[in-house]
Amino acid sequence: MEGTVLKIEEGSMYDGIGLRTVVYLKGCPLRCAWCSTPESQSKKIENGYGRIMSADEVMEEIEKDAIFYFHSGGGVTISGGEALVQADFTREILQKSKYIGINTALETSFCVPYSEIKKVAPFVDTLFVDIKIFTSALHKKWTGLGNEQILENIRRFLIEFPSCEVRIRIPVIPGINMDMTELLMSACFIADLDRFVPLELLPYHRYGMLTYRKLGLDYPLGDTPAPTTKEMLELADRLARSVPHMPVTTANKTFIY
């Protein structure tokens, strides 16, 4: 089994519990205006970004840090792009990791047919899934596609795979979804799900601007500023107060009322 890998990063502390190796795969159905990795959008190798690797070659890289996983509670995280664009390849890596006792996590938009999700679900310990924008028309405006499939996939997954830990993330982008109306609709959706799911707010950043230049692309959001830590904490606090008993985390602080 071969797939198109963008890059493999070791020692991450931000993509799941403990120290983790993060495997970034190429290909994504969305075109988010704030995308920080435009080089991950196409499944093809372009401008030197990406390489074809076998699942066994990826596992060789993952297993190099196995001792750190077991001491820190970490493991492997598959990310993108959208990893489920290469669902068979993703399943192969996750299954091999689980077989040798490595904790697994998946970062996804869930913007794929549910049949692709089912391929990998039995081998995922922790799922990080985005709700980027709740209003479907706005979601289509800023990402290229509506979000009906995403929301239905979340509902269905929580019912069919109760043993998988699920965490929902919202990237907070000024001028797009950084207002209480949009955020509160997402929070209420999460609070009404079949089981308890925590929410994390992620601040928009502009780290990908250099890559846009290298690819000869204009950066879609121009001079949009990143939200301040104070703004993010205030938003998280307001959301938690508005939806009691649901924890809302940002900037390493959790609010719950």
Salt bridges, closest charged atoms under 4 A:
GLU9 OE2 - LYS7 NZ 3.18
GLU46 OE2 - LYS26 NZ 3.94
ASP56 OD1 - LYS96 NZ 3.20
GLU61 OE2 - LYS64 NZ 3.14
ASP88 OD1 - ARG91 NH2 3.51
ASP88 OD1 - LYS119 NZ 3.22
GLU92 OE2 - LYS96 NZ 3.88
GLU107 OE2 - ARG169 NH1 3.06
GLU116 OE2 - LYS119 NZ 3.13
ASP125 OD1 - LYS98 NZ 2.68
ASP130 OD2 - LYS132 NZ 2.89
GLU152 OE1 - ARG155 NH1 3.47
GLU160 OE2 - ARG156 NE 2.78
GLU165 OE2 - ARG167 NE 2.96
GLU200 OE1 - ARG169 NE 3.47
ASP223 OD1 - ARG206 NH2 3.89
ASP237 OD1 - ARG241 NE 3.25
